[in-house]
Amino acid sequence: MVSLKMYKSRYAKLSLVLLMASMLSGCKTLDAALEDDYRQPYGGSDRHPLTVVKAPITMEVSSAQGTLQPRQIDAVNSFVHQALQAGVTPITVAQPSGGGGSARVASEIASLMVQQGVPRSYVRFANYKGGASSPVRLSYVSAYGQSLNCGKWPDDATDTEENMLTANHGCAVQANIAAMVANPETLTVPTASTPVVAQPRVAALTNWAQGTATSGSSSGSTNSTANAPSPTP
């Protein structure tokens, strides 16, 4: 028979164990709540976000020969093609104030632009201070995607003890996306989706609900039957 003194001793030990367990449970819950925070960027798109900037795209064409050379013609055509792909904006043809053969070169460049599809009203002429041997400068304003510069290696860049992302994580991928995107404006404003053509879908669902074979399934079954090999006797 258990004595009252022994019963009280066991009850006291059990109470102490329950008290310690509740305290440990409370500490664990508190630690979990304190660790539930945003400690680092989730991926490369967070650490190296893309932005859309507008800046002039320029090219210089030498006027030393007094006329466009074959390689210069190819370069101007490539520049115009790039400008048209970016969107038709005014293209400035700036020639030096020193004269020389720059006036003729500028006129030939303007003619090439019109031949490539640039409206004549979008070809703007300008002058800048320069000698007779200075080049003709072409420029237009374009929007393009831009990311942060890669190559940052702080002292703790390779420290993976806490399984943290490195400073350069995703930088190259973001830079490639910024260089390859066809329309940089979609980086900030997504392209609107085209409306769904509902009539063919409604007709197909109606035929399916009524048990009527669609033209695609009927033709497929006919073709499969017609092309099936004859049984071997």
C-alpha contacts under 8 A as a table, 3 or more apart, distances in Angstrom:
res1	aa1	res2	aa2	distance
2	V	6	M	6.57
2	V	7	Y	6.70
3	S	6	M	5.36
3	S	7	Y	6.29
4	L	7	Y	5.05
4	L	8	K	6.21
5	K	8	K	5.22
5	K	9	S	6.30
6	M	9	S	5.04
6	M	10	R	6.30
7	Y	10	R	5.25
7	Y	11	Y	6.13
8	K	11	Y	4.99
8	K	12	A	6.05
9	S	12	A	5.13
9	S	13	K	6.32
10	R	13	K	5.14
10	R	14	L	6.13
11	Y	14	L	5.11
11	Y	15	S	6.08
12	A	15	S	5.10
12	A	16	L	6.18
13	K	16	L	5.06
13	K	17	V	6.25
14	L	17	V	5.14
14	L	18	L	6.24
15	S	18	L	5.16
15	S	19	L	6.10
16	L	19	L	5.06
16	L	20	M	6.22
17	V	20	M	5.24
17	V	21	A	6.18
18	L	21	A	5.09
18	L	22	S	6.16
19	L	22	S	5.22
19	L	23	M	6.26
20	M	23	M	5.09
20	M	24	L	6.21
21	A	24	L	5.16
21	A	25	S	6.08
22	S	25	S	5.00
22	S	26	G	6.14
23	M	26	G	5.10
23	M	27	C	6.30
24	L	27	C	5.09
24	L	28	K	6.18
25	S	28	K	5.11
25	S	29	T	6.22
26	G	29	T	5.12
26	G	30	L	6.14
27	C	30	L	5.02
27	C	31	D	6.09
28	K	31	D	5.10
28	K	32	A	6.20
29	T	32	A	5.15
29	T	33	A	6.26
30	L	33	A	5.12
30	L	34	L	6.21
31	D	34	L	5.10
31	D	35	E	6.17
32	A	35	E	5.22
32	A	36	D	6.30
33	A	36	D	5.35
34	L	37	D	7.19
38	Y	41	P	7.85
40	Q	164	M	7.51
40	Q	165	L	7.66
41	P	44	G	7.64
41	P	46	D	5.39
41	P	47	R	5.66
41	P	165	L	7.90
42	Y	46	D	6.35
42	Y	47	R	7.84
43	G	46	D	5.54
43	G	47	R	6.47
43	G	165	L	7.81
43	G	169	H	7.36
43	G	170	G	6.91
44	G	47	R	5.10
44	G	48	H	5.58
44	G	49	P	7.57
44	G	169	H	5.63
44	G	170	G	3.91
44	G	171	C	6.22
44	G	173	V	7.81
44	G	174	Q	7.13
45	S	48	H	5.26
45	S	49	P	5.02
45	S	50	L	7.43
45	S	170	G	6.99
45	S	174	Q	6.83
46	D	49	P	5.52
47	R	167	A	7.92
47	R	169	H	7.80
47	R	170	G	7.81
48	H	147	S	6.22
48	H	148	L	5.84
48	H	170	G	7.17
48	H	171	C	5.99
48	H	174	Q	6.79
49	P	147	S	6.25
49	P	148	L	7.45
49	P	174	Q	7.51
50	L	145	G	6.41
50	L	146	Q	5.62
50	L	147	S	4.92
50	L	148	L	7.82
50	L	174	Q	7.02
50	L	178	A	6.97
50	L	187	L	7.39
51	T	145	G	5.70
51	T	146	Q	5.31
51	T	147	S	6.49
51	T	187	L	7.42
51	T	188	T	7.77
52	V	143	A	6.45
52	V	144	Y	5.63
52	V	145	G	4.67
52	V	146	Q	6.13
52	V	184	P	6.39
52	V	185	E	6.90
52	V	187	L	7.19
52	V	188	T	7.42
53	V	143	A	5.53
53	V	144	Y	5.78
53	V	145	G	6.52
53	V	146	Q	7.00
54	K	141	V	6.57
54	K	142	S	5.47
54	K	143	A	4.28
54	K	144	Y	6.51
55	A	141	V	5.47
55	A	142	S	5.86
55	A	143	A	6.65
56	P	139	S	6.10
56	P	140	Y	5.33
56	P	141	V	4.23
56	P	142	S	6.20
57	I	139	S	5.35
57	I	140	Y	5.46
57	I	141	V	6.06
57	I	142	S	6.71
58	T	137	R	6.91
58	T	138	L	5.43
58	T	139	S	4.25
58	T	140	Y	6.80
59	M	79	F	7.83
59	M	137	R	5.81
59	M	138	L	5.15
59	M	139	S	6.50
60	E	135	P	5.83
60	E	136	V	5.62
60	E	137	R	4.53
60	E	138	L	6.20
61	V	72	Q	6.99
61	V	135	P	5.24
61	V	136	V	5.06
61	V	137	R	6.34
61	V	138	L	7.80
62	S	65	Q	7.61
62	S	133	S	7.81
62	S	134	S	6.99
62	S	135	P	4.32
62	S	136	V	6.29
63	S	66	G	5.29
63	S	67	T	6.60
63	S	68	L	7.53
63	S	100	G	7.92
63	S	101	G	5.73
63	S	102	S	5.12
63	S	105	V	6.16
63	S	133	S	6.48
63	S	134	S	6.88
63	S	135	P	5.33
63	S	136	V	6.62
64	A	67	T	7.96
64	A	101	G	6.85
64	A	102	S	7.92
64	A	133	S	5.61
64	A	134	S	7.75
64	A	135	P	7.67
65	Q	68	L	7.33
65	Q	69	Q	7.85
65	Q	101	G	7.23
66	G	100	G	7.39
66	G	101	G	4.10
66	G	102	S	6.59
66	G	104	R	6.74
66	G	105	V	6.43
67	T	101	G	6.95
67	T	104	R	6.42
67	T	105	V	5.19
67	T	108	E	7.69
68	L	72	Q	5.88
68	L	73	I	6.30
68	L	105	V	6.02
68	L	108	E	7.15
68	L	109	I	8.00
69	Q	72	Q	5.13
69	Q	73	I	6.24
70	P	73	I	5.10
70	P	74	D	6.45
71	R	74	D	5.18
71	R	75	A	6.24
72	Q	75	A	4.94
72	Q	76	V	6.09
73	I	76	V	5.16
73	I	77	N	6.13
74	D	77	N	5.13
74	D	78	S	6.17
75	A	78	S	5.12
75	A	79	F	6.17
76	V	79	F	4.97
76	V	80	V	6.13
76	V	109	I	7.15
76	V	112	L	7.71
77	N	80	V	5.10
77	N	81	H	6.12
77	N	112	L	7.17
77	N	113	M	7.45
77	N	116	Q	7.29
78	S	81	H	5.05
78	S	82	Q	6.20
79	F	82	Q	5.13
79	F	83	A	6.25
80	V	83	A	4.95
80	V	84	L	6.19
80	V	113	M	6.40
80	V	116	Q	7.14
80	V	118	V	7.92
81	H	84	L	5.14
81	H	85	Q	6.21
81	H	116	Q	7.59
82	Q	85	Q	5.13
82	Q	86	A	6.30
83	A	86	A	5.16
83	A	87	G	6.34
83	A	88	V	6.68
83	A	89	T	7.65
83	A	140	Y	7.31
83	A	142	S	7.87
84	L	87	G	5.09
84	L	88	V	5.32
84	L	118	V	7.58
85	Q	88	V	7.80
86	A	142	S	6.39
86	A	143	A	7.52
86	A	183	N	7.44
87	G	142	S	7.71
88	V	118	V	7.32
89	T	122	Y	6.63
89	T	140	Y	6.65
89	T	141	V	6.97
89	T	142	S	7.99
90	P	121	S	7.90
90	P	122	Y	4.30
90	P	123	V	5.89
90	P	124	R	6.64
90	P	140	Y	6.25
90	P	141	V	7.87
91	I	122	Y	6.08
91	I	123	V	5.21
91	I	124	R	5.99
91	I	138	L	6.89
91	I	139	S	5.69
91	I	140	Y	4.77
92	T	123	V	6.11
92	T	124	R	4.62
92	T	125	F	5.74
92	T	126	A	6.85
92	T	137	R	7.82
92	T	138	L	5.61
92	T	139	S	5.27
92	T	140	Y	6.35
93	V	106	A	6.52
93	V	109	I	7.98
93	V	110	A	7.57
93	V	123	V	7.18
93	V	124	R	6.00
93	V	125	F	4.88
93	V	126	A	6.12
93	V	136	V	6.88
93	V	137	R	5.90
93	V	138	L	4.88
93	V	139	S	6.96
94	A	106	A	7.66
94	A	125	F	5.77
94	A	126	A	4.43
94	A	127	N	5.01
94	A	128	Y	6.53
94	A	136	V	5.73
94	A	137	R	5.05
94	A	138	L	6.39
95	Q	99	G	7.96
95	Q	102	S	5.98
95	Q	103	A	6.75
95	Q	106	A	6.66
95	Q	125	F	7.80
95	Q	126	A	6.42
95	Q	127	N	4.99
95	Q	128	Y	6.33
95	Q	135	P	7.06
95	Q	136	V	4.74
95	Q	137	R	6.48
96	P	99	G	6.28
96	P	102	S	6.91
96	P	127	N	5.61
96	P	128	Y	5.07
96	P	129	K	5.64
96	P	130	G	4.62
96	P	131	G	6.30
96	P	132	A	6.85
96	P	134	S	6.12
96	P	135	P	7.07
96	P	136	V	6.77
97	S	127	N	5.87
97	S	128	Y	5.77
97	S	129	K	5.25
97	S	130	G	5.52
97	S	131	G	6.72
97	S	132	A	7.50
98	G	129	K	7.28
98	G	130	G	5.59
98	G	131	G	4.32
98	G	132	A	4.39
98	G	133	S	7.86
98	G	134	S	7.93
99	G	102	S	6.04
99	G	103	A	6.69
99	G	131	G	7.18
99	G	132	A	5.01
100	G	103	A	7.14
100	G	132	A	4.59
100	G	133	S	6.87
101	G	104	R	5.62
101	G	105	V	6.41
101	G	132	A	7.32
102	S	105	V	5.00
102	S	106	A	5.96
102	S	132	A	7.31
102	S	133	S	7.94
102	S	134	S	7.83
102	S	135	P	7.06
102	S	136	V	6.36
103	A	106	A	5.15
103	A	107	S	6.25
104	R	107	S	5.08
104	R	108	E	6.22
105	V	108	E	5.12
105	V	109	I	6.17
105	V	136	V	7.44
106	A	109	I	5.09
106	A	110	A	6.26
106	A	136	V	6.56
107	S	110	A	5.14
107	S	111	S	6.34
108	E	111	S	5.11
108	E	112	L	6.31
109	I	112	L	5.10
109	I	113	M	6.30
110	A	113	M	5.11
110	A	114	V	6.44
110	A	123	V	6.73
111	S	114	V	5.27
111	S	115	Q	6.28
112	L	115	Q	5.04
112	L	116	Q	6.22
113	M	116	Q	5.12
113	M	117	G	6.57
113	M	118	V	5.46
113	M	123	V	7.83
114	V	117	G	5.28
114	V	118	V	4.84
114	V	119	P	6.08
114	V	120	R	5.98
115	Q	118	V	7.26
118	V	122	Y	6.72
118	V	123	V	7.54
119	P	122	Y	5.37
119	P	123	V	7.15
120	R	123	V	5.47
121	S	124	R	7.49
130	G	133	S	7.96
130	G	134	S	5.79
131	G	134	S	5.33
143	A	184	P	6.45
143	A	185	E	7.44
144	Y	178	A	7.36
144	Y	179	A	7.94
144	Y	183	N	7.87
144	Y	184	P	5.28
144	Y	185	E	7.93
145	G	178	A	4.54
145	G	179	A	6.76
145	G	181	V	7.59
145	G	184	P	5.43
145	G	187	L	7.65
146	Q	175	A	7.15
146	Q	178	A	5.70
146	Q	179	A	7.90
147	S	171	C	7.85
147	S	174	Q	6.50
147	S	175	A	5.70
147	S	178	A	6.84
148	L	171	C	7.49
148	L	175	A	7.89
149	N	152	K	7.86
149	N	171	C	7.76
150	C	168	N	6.32
150	C	171	C	5.86
150	C	172	A	7.04
151	G	168	N	6.63
152	K	167	A	6.45
152	K	168	N	6.39
153	W	156	D	7.84
153	W	157	A	5.52
153	W	167	A	6.62
153	W	168	N	7.44
154	P	157	A	5.19
154	P	167	A	7.56
155	D	158	T	7.67
156	D	159	D	5.09
157	A	166	T	5.29
157	A	167	A	5.99
158	T	166	T	6.63
159	D	162	E	7.68
159	D	164	M	7.82
160	T	163	N	4.72
160	T	164	M	5.89
160	T	165	L	7.85
161	E	164	M	7.64
165	L	169	H	6.27
166	T	169	H	5.28
168	N	171	C	5.35
168	N	172	A	7.89
169	H	172	A	7.99
170	G	173	V	5.29
170	G	174	Q	6.23
171	C	174	Q	5.27
171	C	175	A	6.21
172	A	175	A	5.07
172	A	176	N	6.19
173	V	176	N	5.17
173	V	177	I	6.27
174	Q	177	I	5.09
174	Q	178	A	6.22
175	A	178	A	5.13
175	A	179	A	6.28
176	N	179	A	5.06
176	N	180	M	6.09
177	I	180	M	5.21
177	I	181	V	5.86
178	A	181	V	5.75
178	A	184	P	7.58
181	V	184	P	5.97
183	N	186	T	5.90
183	N	187	L	7.96
184	P	187	L	5.56
184	P	188	T	7.86
185	E	188	T	5.76
185	E	189	V	6.05
185	E	190	P	7.70
186	T	189	V	4.81
186	T	190	P	4.59
186	T	191	T	5.95
187	L	190	P	6.67
197	V	200	P	6.95
197	V	201	R	7.59
198	A	201	R	5.26
198	A	202	V	6.12
199	Q	202	V	5.18
199	Q	203	A	6.24
200	P	203	A	5.13
200	P	204	A	6.15
201	R	204	A	5.14
201	R	205	L	6.14
202	V	205	L	5.19
202	V	206	T	6.02
203	A	206	T	5.10
203	A	207	N	6.21
204	A	207	N	5.22
204	A	208	W	6.17
204	A	214	T	6.79
205	L	208	W	4.98
205	L	209	A	6.09
206	T	209	A	5.14
206	T	210	Q	6.22
207	N	210	Q	5.17
207	N	211	G	6.03
207	N	212	T	4.78
207	N	213	A	6.56
207	N	214	T	6.61
208	W	211	G	5.08
208	W	212	T	5.85
208	W	213	A	6.89
208	W	214	T	7.63
209	A	212	T	7.62
213	A	217	S	6.18
213	A	218	S	5.99
214	T	217	S	5.39
214	T	218	S	6.10
215	S	218	S	5.17
215	S	219	S	5.91
216	G	219	S	5.33
216	G	220	G	5.98
217	S	220	G	4.97
217	S	221	S	6.08
218	S	221	S	5.15
218	S	222	T	6.10
219	S	222	T	5.01
219	S	223	N	6.01
220	G	223	N	5.20
220	G	224	S	6.08
221	S	224	S	5.10
221	S	225	T	6.15
222	T	225	T	5.17
222	T	226	A	6.04
223	N	226	A	5.05
223	N	227	N	5.94
224	S	227	N	5.28
224	S	228	A	5.96
225	T	228	A	5.19
